[in-house]
Amino acid sequence: MAIEFMGETYEEHHCPHCGEMLTPTLGAPGSGWNVILVCQNNDCEFFKGSPDDIQGKRASNVGCRYAVNPDNGYKPFNLLAWRAPV
Ligand SMILES: [Zn+2]
């Protein structure tokens, strides 16, 4: 299975935390990333629970999304992302 995004083909990956298919997303300018695959599920346990894992950020609206980097052999990493205030 593969996903097409902007003329490129990427492996289909699923979030190990919620099972959602990871969505191809352009990395932020200056991030050094090209296209990354990101779990965009706002109900993802990993995303919802992540502020507890970030020291000093507990009170902020920053969370981590599960993501993999195709340029790096689809290696998983934590993508810092803003959480919409609940
Ligand atoms: Zn997820």
PDB file of the backbone (N, CA, C, O) and the ligand in Angstrom, with CONECT records:
HET     ZN  A 101       1
ATOM      1  N   MET A   1       0.838  -1.189   0.000  1.00  0.00           N
ATOM      2  CA  MET A   1       0.000   0.000   0.000  1.00  0.00           C
ATOM      3  C   MET A   1       0.878   1.245   0.000  1.00  0.00           C
ATOM      4  O   MET A   1       1.910   1.291   0.669  1.00  0.00           O
ATOM      5  N   ALA A   2       0.460   2.236  -0.746  1.00  0.00           N
ATOM      6  CA  ALA A   2       1.253   3.467  -0.821  1.00  0.00           C
ATOM      7  C   ALA A   2       0.311   4.653  -0.935  1.00  0.00           C
ATOM      8  O   ALA A   2      -0.819   4.522  -1.405  1.00  0.00           O
ATOM      9  N   ILE A   3       0.781   5.793  -0.506  1.00  0.00           N
ATOM     10  CA  ILE A   3       0.003   7.017  -0.620  1.00  0.00           C
ATOM     11  C   ILE A   3       0.736   7.964  -1.557  1.00  0.00           C
ATOM     12  O   ILE A   3       1.965   8.040  -1.537  1.00  0.00           O
ATOM     13  N   GLU A   4      -0.008   8.673  -2.364  1.00  0.00           N
ATOM     14  CA  GLU A   4       0.607   9.664  -3.234  1.00  0.00           C
ATOM     15  C   GLU A   4       0.400  11.046  -2.652  1.00  0.00           C
ATOM     16  O   GLU A   4      -0.685  11.379  -2.175  1.00  0.00           O
ATOM     17  N   PHE A   5       1.448  11.844  -2.694  1.00  0.00           N
ATOM     18  CA  PHE A   5       1.360  13.207  -2.183  1.00  0.00           C
ATOM     19  C   PHE A   5       2.325  14.068  -2.972  1.00  0.00           C
ATOM     20  O   PHE A   5       3.524  13.794  -3.008  1.00  0.00           O
ATOM     21  N   MET A   6       1.810  15.099  -3.599  1.00  0.00           N
ATOM     22  CA  MET A   6       2.615  16.031  -4.378  1.00  0.00           C
ATOM     23  C   MET A   6       3.535  15.317  -5.372  1.00  0.00           C
ATOM     24  O   MET A   6       4.701  15.677  -5.537  1.00  0.00           O
ATOM     25  N   GLY A   7       2.980  14.298  -6.028  1.00  0.00           N
ATOM     26  CA  GLY A   7       3.719  13.626  -7.074  1.00  0.00           C
ATOM     27  C   GLY A   7       4.689  12.562  -6.587  1.00  0.00           C
ATOM     28  O   GLY A   7       5.314  11.869  -7.390  1.00  0.00           O
ATOM     29  N   GLU A   8       4.813  12.434  -5.261  1.00  0.00           N
ATOM     30  CA  GLU A   8       5.699  11.411  -4.713  1.00  0.00           C
ATOM     31  C   GLU A   8       4.857  10.294  -4.100  1.00  0.00           C
ATOM     32  O   GLU A   8       3.704  10.500  -3.720  1.00  0.00           O
ATOM     33  N   THR A   9       5.446   9.130  -4.016  1.00  0.00           N
ATOM     34  CA  THR A   9       4.750   8.006  -3.406  1.00  0.00           C
ATOM     35  C   THR A   9       5.414   7.657  -2.077  1.00  0.00           C
ATOM     36  O   THR A   9       6.637   7.551  -1.978  1.00  0.00           O
ATOM     37  N   TYR A  10       4.576   7.483  -1.064  1.00  0.00           N
ATOM     38  CA  TYR A  10       5.097   7.179   0.267  1.00  0.00           C
ATOM     39  C   TYR A  10       4.476   5.893   0.780  1.00  0.00           C
ATOM     40  O   TYR A  10       3.358   5.533   0.411  1.00  0.00           O
ATOM     41  N   GLU A  11       5.216   5.212   1.635  1.00  0.00           N
ATOM     42  CA  GLU A  11       4.671   4.024   2.275  1.00  0.00           C
ATOM     43  C   GLU A  11       3.502   4.425   3.160  1.00  0.00           C
ATOM     44  O   GLU A  11       3.488   5.505   3.751  1.00  0.00           O
ATOM     45  N   GLU A  12       2.542   3.548   3.238  1.00  0.00           N
ATOM     46  CA  GLU A  12       1.433   3.805   4.146  1.00  0.00           C
ATOM     47  C   GLU A  12       1.834   3.354   5.551  1.00  0.00           C
ATOM     48  O   GLU A  12       2.226   2.206   5.761  1.00  0.00           O
ATOM     49  N   HIS A  13       1.728   4.273   6.501  1.00  0.00           N
ATOM     50  CA  HIS A  13       2.037   3.948   7.892  1.00  0.00           C
ATOM     51  C   HIS A  13       0.850   4.288   8.764  1.00  0.00           C
ATOM     52  O   HIS A  13       0.069   5.190   8.460  1.00  0.00           O
ATOM     53  N   HIS A  14       0.729   3.556   9.844  1.00  0.00           N
ATOM     54  CA  HIS A  14      -0.367   3.809  10.775  1.00  0.00           C
ATOM     55  C   HIS A  14       0.194   4.146  12.146  1.00  0.00           C
ATOM     56  O   HIS A  14       1.243   3.645  12.551  1.00  0.00           O
ATOM     57  N   CYS A  15      -0.529   5.006  12.847  1.00  0.00           N
ATOM     58  CA  CYS A  15      -0.121   5.379  14.198  1.00  0.00           C
ATOM     59  C   CYS A  15      -0.257   4.164  15.112  1.00  0.00           C
ATOM     60  O   CYS A  15      -1.322   3.548  15.158  1.00  0.00           O
ATOM     61  N   PRO A  16       0.806   3.808  15.841  1.00  0.00           N
ATOM     62  CA  PRO A  16       0.720   2.650  16.753  1.00  0.00           C
ATOM     63  C   PRO A  16      -0.138   2.939  17.974  1.00  0.00           C
ATOM     64  O   PRO A  16      -0.485   2.023  18.719  1.00  0.00           O
ATOM     65  N   HIS A  17      -0.480   4.199  18.186  1.00  0.00           N
ATOM     66  CA  HIS A  17      -1.238   4.580  19.382  1.00  0.00           C
ATOM     67  C   HIS A  17      -2.736   4.594  19.132  1.00  0.00           C
ATOM     68  O   HIS A  17      -3.511   4.247  20.022  1.00  0.00           O
ATOM     69  N   CYS A  18      -3.161   4.993  17.926  1.00  0.00           N
ATOM     70  CA  CYS A  18      -4.597   5.086  17.671  1.00  0.00           C
ATOM     71  C   CYS A  18      -5.019   4.352  16.402  1.00  0.00           C
ATOM     72  O   CYS A  18      -6.211   4.156  16.167  1.00  0.00           O
ATOM     73  N   GLY A  19      -4.046   3.943  15.582  1.00  0.00           N
ATOM     74  CA  GLY A  19      -4.374   3.169  14.394  1.00  0.00           C
ATOM     75  C   GLY A  19      -4.730   4.009  13.185  1.00  0.00           C
ATOM     76  O   GLY A  19      -4.972   3.463  12.109  1.00  0.00           O
ATOM     77  N   GLU A  20      -4.769   5.333  13.336  1.00  0.00           N
ATOM     78  CA  GLU A  20      -5.055   6.214  12.204  1.00  0.00           C
ATOM     79  C   GLU A  20      -3.955   6.106  11.155  1.00  0.00           C
ATOM     80  O   GLU A  20      -2.790   5.880  11.482  1.00  0.00           O
ATOM     81  N   MET A  21      -4.339   6.270   9.894  1.00  0.00           N
ATOM     82  CA  MET A  21      -3.327   6.323   8.862  1.00  0.00           C
ATOM     83  C   MET A  21      -2.602   7.665   8.949  1.00  0.00           C
ATOM     84  O   MET A  21      -3.238   8.710   9.086  1.00  0.00           O
ATOM     85  N   LEU A  22      -1.288   7.634   8.870  1.00  0.00           N
ATOM     86  CA  LEU A  22      -0.521   8.876   8.945  1.00  0.00           C
ATOM     87  C   LEU A  22      -0.718   9.676   7.665  1.00  0.00           C
ATOM     88  O   LEU A  22      -0.722   9.119   6.567  1.00  0.00           O
ATOM     89  N   THR A  23      -0.883  10.991   7.815  1.00  0.00           N
ATOM     90  CA  THR A  23      -1.176  11.879   6.703  1.00  0.00           C
ATOM     91  C   THR A  23       0.097  12.575   6.218  1.00  0.00           C
ATOM     92  O   THR A  23       0.826  13.153   7.024  1.00  0.00           O
ATOM     93  N   PRO A  24       0.373  12.525   4.909  1.00  0.00           N
ATOM     94  CA  PRO A  24       1.537  13.260   4.399  1.00  0.00           C
ATOM     95  C   PRO A  24       1.357  14.751   4.628  1.00  0.00           C
ATOM     96  O   PRO A  24       0.304  15.312   4.323  1.00  0.00           O
ATOM     97  N   THR A  25       2.380  15.387   5.164  1.00  0.00           N
ATOM     98  CA  THR A  25       2.333  16.800   5.508  1.00  0.00           C
ATOM     99  C   THR A  25       3.670  17.427   5.165  1.00  0.00           C
ATOM    100  O   THR A  25       4.720  16.835   5.411  1.00  0.00           O
ATOM    101  N   LEU A  26       3.636  18.612   4.603  1.00  0.00           N
ATOM    102  CA  LEU A  26       4.884  19.317   4.327  1.00  0.00           C
ATOM    103  C   LEU A  26       5.491  19.814   5.633  1.00  0.00           C
ATOM    104  O   LEU A  26       4.796  20.418   6.450  1.00  0.00           O
ATOM    105  N   GLY A  27       6.761  19.568   5.831  1.00  0.00           N
ATOM    106  CA  GLY A  27       7.437  20.050   7.023  1.00  0.00           C
ATOM    107  C   GLY A  27       7.448  21.567   7.045  1.00  0.00           C
ATOM    108  O   GLY A  27       7.421  22.212   5.997  1.00  0.00           O
ATOM    109  N   ALA A  28       7.487  22.131   8.242  1.00  0.00           N
ATOM    110  CA  ALA A  28       7.521  23.588   8.373  1.00  0.00           C
ATOM    111  C   ALA A  28       8.797  24.126   7.735  1.00  0.00           C
ATOM    112  O   ALA A  28       9.844  23.482   7.796  1.00  0.00           O
ATOM    113  N   PRO A  29       8.711  25.306   7.124  1.00  0.00           N
ATOM    114  CA  PRO A  29       9.914  25.908   6.529  1.00  0.00           C
ATOM    115  C   PRO A  29      11.003  26.052   7.580  1.00  0.00           C
ATOM    116  O   PRO A  29      10.742  26.536   8.681  1.00  0.00           O
ATOM    117  N   GLY A  30      12.197  25.646   7.258  1.00  0.00           N
ATOM    118  CA  GLY A  30      13.293  25.770   8.210  1.00  0.00           C
ATOM    119  C   GLY A  30      13.417  24.577   9.138  1.00  0.00           C
ATOM    120  O   GLY A  30      14.370  24.490   9.912  1.00  0.00           O
ATOM    121  N   SER A  31      12.468  23.661   9.071  1.00  0.00           N
ATOM    122  CA  SER A  31      12.513  22.506   9.963  1.00  0.00           C
ATOM    123  C   SER A  31      13.514  21.469   9.463  1.00  0.00           C
ATOM    124  O   SER A  31      13.934  20.590  10.215  1.00  0.00           O
ATOM    125  N   GLY A  32      13.893  21.576   8.189  1.00  0.00           N
ATOM    126  CA  GLY A  32      14.798  20.588   7.632  1.00  0.00           C
ATOM    127  C   GLY A  32      14.067  19.374   7.097  1.00  0.00           C
ATOM    128  O   GLY A  32      14.679  18.484   6.507  1.00  0.00           O
ATOM    129  N   TRP A  33      12.761  19.335   7.302  1.00  0.00           N
ATOM    130  CA  TRP A  33      11.983  18.208   6.822  1.00  0.00           C
ATOM    131  C   TRP A  33      11.425  18.513   5.442  1.00  0.00           C
ATOM    132  O   TRP A  33      11.105  19.653   5.107  1.00  0.00           O
ATOM    133  N   ASN A  34      11.326  17.490   4.685  1.00  0.00           N
ATOM    134  CA  ASN A  34      10.648  17.584   3.404  1.00  0.00           C
ATOM    135  C   ASN A  34       9.184  17.236   3.661  1.00  0.00           C
ATOM    136  O   ASN A  34       8.440  18.052   4.206  1.00  0.00           O
ATOM    137  N   VAL A  35       8.780  16.074   3.288  1.00  0.00           N
ATOM    138  CA  VAL A  35       7.428  15.636   3.609  1.00  0.00           C
ATOM    139  C   VAL A  35       7.520  14.629   4.748  1.00  0.00           C
ATOM    140  O   VAL A  35       8.355  13.726   4.729  1.00  0.00           O
ATOM    141  N   ILE A  36       6.662  14.794   5.727  1.00  0.00           N
ATOM    142  CA  ILE A  36       6.616  13.854   6.837  1.00  0.00           C
ATOM    143  C   ILE A  36       5.214  13.272   6.927  1.00  0.00           C
ATOM    144  O   ILE A  36       4.250  13.889   6.475  1.00  0.00           O
ATOM    145  N   LEU A  37       5.102  12.098   7.504  1.00  0.00           N
ATOM    146  CA  LEU A  37       3.800  11.473   7.691  1.00  0.00           C
ATOM    147  C   LEU A  37       3.402  11.648   9.153  1.00  0.00           C
ATOM    148  O   LEU A  37       4.142  11.268  10.060  1.00  0.00           O
ATOM    149  N   VAL A  38       2.223  12.228   9.368  1.00  0.00           N
ATOM    150  CA  VAL A  38       1.827  12.645  10.715  1.00  0.00           C
ATOM    151  C   VAL A  38       0.476  12.050  11.097  1.00  0.00           C
ATOM    152  O   VAL A  38      -0.421  11.940  10.262  1.00  0.00           O
ATOM    153  N   CYS A  39       0.340  11.670  12.359  1.00  0.00           N
ATOM    154  CA  CYS A  39      -0.969  11.289  12.895  1.00  0.00           C
ATOM    155  C   CYS A  39      -1.741  12.570  13.179  1.00  0.00           C
ATOM    156  O   CYS A  39      -1.360  13.339  14.061  1.00  0.00           O
ATOM    157  N   GLN A  40      -2.803  12.803  12.451  1.00  0.00           N
ATOM    158  CA  GLN A  40      -3.575  14.050  12.607  1.00  0.00           C
ATOM    159  C   GLN A  40      -4.791  13.850  13.490  1.00  0.00           C
ATOM    160  O   GLN A  40      -5.670  14.711  13.539  1.00  0.00           O
ATOM    161  N   ASN A  41      -4.852  12.740  14.180  1.00  0.00           N
ATOM    162  CA  ASN A  41      -6.015  12.434  15.003  1.00  0.00           C
ATOM    163  C   ASN A  41      -5.951  13.188  16.328  1.00  0.00           C
ATOM    164  O   ASN A  41      -5.085  12.915  17.160  1.00  0.00           O
ATOM    165  N   ASN A  42      -6.860  14.127  16.522  1.00  0.00           N
ATOM    166  CA  ASN A  42      -6.855  14.927  17.752  1.00  0.00           C
ATOM    167  C   ASN A  42      -7.281  14.110  18.965  1.00  0.00           C
ATOM    168  O   ASN A  42      -7.101  14.549  20.101  1.00  0.00           O
ATOM    169  N   ASP A  43      -7.840  12.938  18.738  1.00  0.00           N
ATOM    170  CA  ASP A  43      -8.234  12.086  19.852  1.00  0.00           C
ATOM    171  C   ASP A  43      -7.188  11.019  20.134  1.00  0.00           C
ATOM    172  O   ASP A  43      -7.397  10.131  20.961  1.00  0.00           O
ATOM    173  N   CYS A  44      -6.067  11.114  19.442  1.00  0.00           N
ATOM    174  CA  CYS A  44      -5.003  10.137  19.638  1.00  0.00           C
ATOM    175  C   CYS A  44      -4.490  10.192  21.077  1.00  0.00           C
ATOM    176  O   CYS A  44      -4.208  11.269  21.603  1.00  0.00           O
ATOM    177  N   GLU A  45      -4.372   9.028  21.703  1.00  0.00           N
ATOM    178  CA  GLU A  45      -3.903   8.968  23.091  1.00  0.00           C
ATOM    179  C   GLU A  45      -2.514   9.589  23.229  1.00  0.00           C
ATOM    180  O   GLU A  45      -2.211  10.247  24.225  1.00  0.00           O
ATOM    181  N   PHE A  46      -1.699   9.374  22.241  1.00  0.00           N
ATOM    182  CA  PHE A  46      -0.331   9.895  22.266  1.00  0.00           C
ATOM    183  C   PHE A  46      -0.350  11.417  22.272  1.00  0.00           C
ATOM    184  O   PHE A  46       0.389  12.056  23.021  1.00  0.00           O
ATOM    185  N   PHE A  47      -1.195  11.983  21.436  1.00  0.00           N
ATOM    186  CA  PHE A  47      -1.301  13.441  21.326  1.00  0.00           C
ATOM    187  C   PHE A  47      -1.926  14.019  22.584  1.00  0.00           C
ATOM    188  O   PHE A  47      -1.433  15.008  23.128  1.00  0.00           O
ATOM    189  N   LYS A  48      -3.003  13.412  23.045  1.00  0.00           N
ATOM    190  CA  LYS A  48      -3.715  13.932  24.208  1.00  0.00           C
ATOM    191  C   LYS A  48      -2.885  13.792  25.473  1.00  0.00           C
ATOM    192  O   LYS A  48      -2.955  14.642  26.361  1.00  0.00           O
ATOM    193  N   GLY A  49      -2.107  12.732  25.560  1.00  0.00           N
ATOM    194  CA  GLY A  49      -1.381  12.469  26.795  1.00  0.00           C
ATOM    195  C   GLY A  49       0.001  13.086  26.834  1.00  0.00           C
ATOM    196  O   GLY A  49       0.649  13.111  27.881  1.00  0.00           O
ATOM    197  N   SER A  50       0.455  13.588  25.688  1.00  0.00           N
ATOM    198  CA  SER A  50       1.851  13.966  25.598  1.00  0.00           C
ATOM    199  C   SER A  50       2.285  15.134  26.480  1.00  0.00           C
ATOM    200  O   SER A  50       3.452  15.160  26.870  1.00  0.00           O
ATOM    201  N   PRO A  51       1.428  16.107  26.824  1.00  0.00           N
ATOM    202  CA  PRO A  51       1.936  17.226  27.628  1.00  0.00           C
ATOM    203  C   PRO A  51       2.543  16.759  28.948  1.00  0.00           C
ATOM    204  O   PRO A  51       3.449  17.408  29.470  1.00  0.00           O
ATOM    205  N   ASP A  52       2.068  15.665  29.484  1.00  0.00           N
ATOM    206  CA  ASP A  52       2.611  15.157  30.736  1.00  0.00           C
ATOM    207  C   ASP A  52       4.055  14.704  30.566  1.00  0.00           C
ATOM    208  O   ASP A  52       4.805  14.620  31.539  1.00  0.00           O
ATOM    209  N   ASP A  53       4.433  14.418  29.348  1.00  0.00           N
ATOM    210  CA  ASP A  53       5.780  13.915  29.102  1.00  0.00           C
ATOM    211  C   ASP A  53       6.755  15.043  28.800  1.00  0.00           C
ATOM    212  O   ASP A  53       7.966  14.829  28.744  1.00  0.00           O
ATOM    213  N   ILE A  54       6.229  16.228  28.609  1.00  0.00           N
ATOM    214  CA  ILE A  54       7.105  17.345  28.283  1.00  0.00           C
ATOM    215  C   ILE A  54       7.292  18.189  29.538  1.00  0.00           C
ATOM    216  O   ILE A  54       6.360  18.850  29.996  1.00  0.00           O
ATOM    217  N   GLN A  55       8.462  18.164  30.072  1.00  0.00           N
ATOM    218  CA  GLN A  55       8.693  18.888  31.321  1.00  0.00           C
ATOM    219  C   GLN A  55       8.526  20.386  31.125  1.00  0.00           C
ATOM    220  O   GLN A  55       9.073  20.973  30.192  1.00  0.00           O
ATOM    221  N   GLY A  56       7.771  20.980  32.009  1.00  0.00           N
ATOM    222  CA  GLY A  56       7.611  22.418  31.996  1.00  0.00           C
ATOM    223  C   GLY A  56       6.595  22.905  30.980  1.00  0.00           C
ATOM    224  O   GLY A  56       6.310  24.100  30.907  1.00  0.00           O
ATOM    225  N   LYS A  57       6.054  21.997  30.202  1.00  0.00           N
ATOM    226  CA  LYS A  57       5.118  22.427  29.170  1.00  0.00           C
ATOM    227  C   LYS A  57       3.698  22.000  29.509  1.00  0.00           C
ATOM    228  O   LYS A  57       2.775  22.145  28.708  1.00  0.00           O
ATOM    229  N   ARG A  58       3.550  21.476  30.704  1.00  0.00           N
ATOM    230  CA  ARG A  58       2.267  20.886  31.070  1.00  0.00           C
ATOM    231  C   ARG A  58       1.107  21.861  30.907  1.00  0.00           C
ATOM    232  O   ARG A  58       0.012  21.476  30.496  1.00  0.00           O
ATOM    233  N   ALA A  59       1.358  23.130  31.236  1.00  0.00           N
ATOM    234  CA  ALA A  59       0.279  24.099  31.226  1.00  0.00           C
ATOM    235  C   ALA A  59       0.065  24.707  29.835  1.00  0.00           C
ATOM    236  O   ALA A  59      -0.886  25.458  29.620  1.00  0.00           O
ATOM    237  N   SER A  60       0.932  24.386  28.921  1.00  0.00           N
ATOM    238  CA  SER A  60       0.816  25.012  27.609  1.00  0.00           C
ATOM    239  C   SER A  60      -0.058  24.175  26.676  1.00  0.00           C
ATOM    240  O   SER A  60      -0.526  23.094  27.033  1.00  0.00           O
ATOM    241  N   ASN A  61      -0.256  24.688  25.514  1.00  0.00           N
ATOM    242  CA  ASN A  61      -1.065  23.975  24.538  1.00  0.00           C
ATOM    243  C   ASN A  61      -0.208  23.231  23.523  1.00  0.00           C
ATOM    244  O   ASN A  61      -0.628  22.983  22.392  1.00  0.00           O
ATOM    245  N   VAL A  62       0.987  22.884  23.947  1.00  0.00           N
ATOM    246  CA  VAL A  62       1.858  22.151  23.032  1.00  0.00           C
ATOM    247  C   VAL A  62       1.721  20.664  23.287  1.00  0.00           C
ATOM    248  O   VAL A  62       1.765  20.213  24.431  1.00  0.00           O
ATOM    249  N   GLY A  63       1.557  19.916  22.233  1.00  0.00           N
ATOM    250  CA  GLY A  63       1.488  18.465  22.347  1.00  0.00           C
ATOM    251  C   GLY A  63       2.398  17.829  21.324  1.00  0.00           C
ATOM    252  O   GLY A  63       3.002  18.514  20.498  1.00  0.00           O
ATOM    253  N   CYS A  64       2.491  16.531  21.383  1.00  0.00           N
ATOM    254  CA  CYS A  64       3.319  15.813  20.417  1.00  0.00           C
ATOM    255  C   CYS A  64       2.448  14.908  19.575  1.00  0.00           C
ATOM    256  O   CYS A  64       1.616  14.155  20.081  1.00  0.00           O
ATOM    257  N   ARG A  65       2.663  15.002  18.285  1.00  0.00           N
ATOM    258  CA  ARG A  65       1.995  14.068  17.393  1.00  0.00           C
ATOM    259  C   ARG A  65       2.997  13.006  16.960  1.00  0.00           C
ATOM    260  O   ARG A  65       4.188  13.274  16.801  1.00  0.00           O
ATOM    261  N   TYR A  66       2.484  11.801  16.775  1.00  0.00           N
ATOM    262  CA  TYR A  66       3.324  10.738  16.265  1.00  0.00           C
ATOM    263  C   TYR A  66       3.561  10.991  14.786  1.00  0.00           C
ATOM    264  O   TYR A  66       2.617  11.249  14.040  1.00  0.00           O
ATOM    265  N   ALA A  67       4.819  10.919  14.356  1.00  0.00           N
ATOM    266  CA  ALA A  67       5.138  11.164  12.959  1.00  0.00           C
ATOM    267  C   ALA A  67       6.331  10.308  12.543  1.00  0.00           C
ATOM    268  O   ALA A  67       7.135   9.902  13.381  1.00  0.00           O
ATOM    269  N   VAL A  68       6.438  10.041  11.258  1.00  0.00           N
ATOM    270  CA  VAL A  68       7.614   9.353  10.738  1.00  0.00           C
ATOM    271  C   VAL A  68       8.191  10.178   9.603  1.00  0.00           C
ATOM    272  O   VAL A  68       7.471  10.912   8.926  1.00  0.00           O
ATOM    273  N   ASN A  69       9.483  10.052   9.404  1.00  0.00           N
ATOM    274  CA  ASN A  69      10.178  10.832   8.381  1.00  0.00           C
ATOM    275  C   ASN A  69      10.640   9.924   7.243  1.00  0.00           C
ATOM    276  O   ASN A  69      11.569   9.133   7.407  1.00  0.00           O
ATOM    277  N   PRO A  70       9.977  10.047   6.077  1.00  0.00           N
ATOM    278  CA  PRO A  70      10.345   9.193   4.935  1.00  0.00           C
ATOM    279  C   PRO A  70      11.804   9.383   4.512  1.00  0.00           C
ATOM    280  O   PRO A  70      12.435   8.458   4.001  1.00  0.00           O
ATOM    281  N   ASP A  71      12.332  10.590   4.731  1.00  0.00           N
ATOM    282  CA  ASP A  71      13.719  10.852   4.352  1.00  0.00           C
ATOM    283  C   ASP A  71      14.698  10.155   5.280  1.00  0.00           C
ATOM    284  O   ASP A  71      15.897  10.100   5.007  1.00  0.00           O
ATOM    285  N   ASN A  72      14.188   9.632   6.358  1.00  0.00           N
ATOM    286  CA  ASN A  72      15.044   9.015   7.368  1.00  0.00           C
ATOM    287  C   ASN A  72      14.634   7.559   7.596  1.00  0.00           C
ATOM    288  O   ASN A  72      14.668   7.055   8.719  1.00  0.00           O
ATOM    289  N   GLY A  73      14.250   6.904   6.515  1.00  0.00           N
ATOM    290  CA  GLY A  73      13.868   5.495   6.622  1.00  0.00           C
ATOM    291  C   GLY A  73      12.592   5.284   7.418  1.00  0.00           C
ATOM    292  O   GLY A  73      12.420   4.247   8.058  1.00  0.00           O
ATOM    293  N   TYR A  74      11.695   6.266   7.380  1.00  0.00           N
ATOM    294  CA  TYR A  74      10.416   6.203   8.095  1.00  0.00           C
ATOM    295  C   TYR A  74      10.634   6.025   9.585  1.00  0.00           C
ATOM    296  O   TYR A  74       9.900   5.297  10.254  1.00  0.00           O
ATOM    297  N   LYS A  75      11.650   6.699  10.093  1.00  0.00           N
ATOM    298  CA  LYS A  75      11.941   6.637  11.520  1.00  0.00           C
ATOM    299  C   LYS A  75      10.927   7.477  12.285  1.00  0.00           C
ATOM    300  O   LYS A  75      10.698   8.634  11.932  1.00  0.00           O
ATOM    301  N   PRO A  76      10.314   6.917  13.325  1.00  0.00           N
ATOM    302  CA  PRO A  76       9.325   7.668  14.097  1.00  0.00           C
ATOM    303  C   PRO A  76       9.958   8.786  14.916  1.00  0.00           C
ATOM    304  O   PRO A  76      11.085   8.644  15.391  1.00  0.00           O
ATOM    305  N   PHE A  77       9.252   9.884  15.084  1.00  0.00           N
ATOM    306  CA  PHE A  77       9.708  10.948  15.968  1.00  0.00           C
ATOM    307  C   PHE A  77       8.493  11.684  16.509  1.00  0.00           C
ATOM    308  O   PHE A  77       7.378  11.509  16.016  1.00  0.00           O
ATOM    309  N   ASN A  78       8.715  12.505  17.523  1.00  0.00           N
ATOM    310  CA  ASN A  78       7.625  13.281  18.119  1.00  0.00           C
ATOM    311  C   ASN A  78       7.571  14.647  17.466  1.00  0.00           C
ATOM    312  O   ASN A  78       8.523  15.422  17.557  1.00  0.00           O
ATOM    313  N   LEU A  79       6.473  14.942  16.813  1.00  0.00           N
ATOM    314  CA  LEU A  79       6.322  16.243  16.180  1.00  0.00           C
ATOM    315  C   LEU A  79       5.618  17.178  17.154  1.00  0.00           C
ATOM    316  O   LEU A  79       4.469  16.940  17.526  1.00  0.00           O
ATOM    317  N   LEU A  80       6.303  18.239  17.568  1.00  0.00           N
ATOM    318  CA  LEU A  80       5.655  19.209  18.445  1.00  0.00           C
ATOM    319  C   LEU A  80       4.556  19.916  17.667  1.00  0.00           C
ATOM    320  O   LEU A  80       4.774  20.373  16.545  1.00  0.00           O
ATOM    321  N   ALA A  81       3.400  20.002  18.255  1.00  0.00           N
ATOM    322  CA  ALA A  81       2.281  20.629  17.570  1.00  0.00           C
ATOM    323  C   ALA A  81       1.439  21.394  18.573  1.00  0.00           C
ATOM    324  O   ALA A  81       1.368  21.039  19.750  1.00  0.00           O
ATOM    325  N   TRP A  82       0.821  22.422  18.101  1.00  0.00           N
ATOM    326  CA  TRP A  82      -0.088  23.181  18.963  1.00  0.00           C
ATOM    327  C   TRP A  82      -1.370  22.416  19.117  1.00  0.00           C
ATOM    328  O   TRP A  82      -1.923  21.888  18.152  1.00  0.00           O
ATOM    329  N   ARG A  83      -1.840  22.364  20.356  1.00  0.00           N
ATOM    330  CA  ARG A  83      -3.138  21.758  20.623  1.00  0.00           C
ATOM    331  C   ARG A  83      -4.169  22.865  20.685  1.00  0.00           C
ATOM    332  O   ARG A  83      -3.948  23.901  21.313  1.00  0.00           O
ATOM    333  N   ALA A  84      -5.271  22.644  20.045  1.00  0.00           N
ATOM    334  CA  ALA A  84      -6.365  23.609  20.160  1.00  0.00           C
ATOM    335  C   ALA A  84      -6.852  23.599  21.601  1.00  0.00           C
ATOM    336  O   ALA A  84      -7.069  22.529  22.168  1.00  0.00           O
ATOM    337  N   PRO A  85      -7.026  24.765  22.200  1.00  0.00           N
ATOM    338  CA  PRO A  85      -7.535  24.820  23.581  1.00  0.00           C
ATOM    339  C   PRO A  85      -8.886  24.112  23.661  1.00  0.00           C
ATOM    340  O   PRO A  85      -9.740  24.295  22.793  1.00  0.00           O
ATOM    341  N   VAL A  86      -9.074  23.313  24.694  1.00  0.00           N
ATOM    342  CA  VAL A  86     -10.318  22.536  24.800  1.00  0.00           C
ATOM    343  C   VAL A  86     -11.423  23.379  25.415  1.00  0.00           C
ATOM    344  O   VAL A  86     -12.544  22.899  25.586  1.00  0.00           O
TER     345      VAL A  86
HETATM  346 ZN    ZN A 101      -2.291   8.514  16.659  1.00  0.00          ZN2+
END
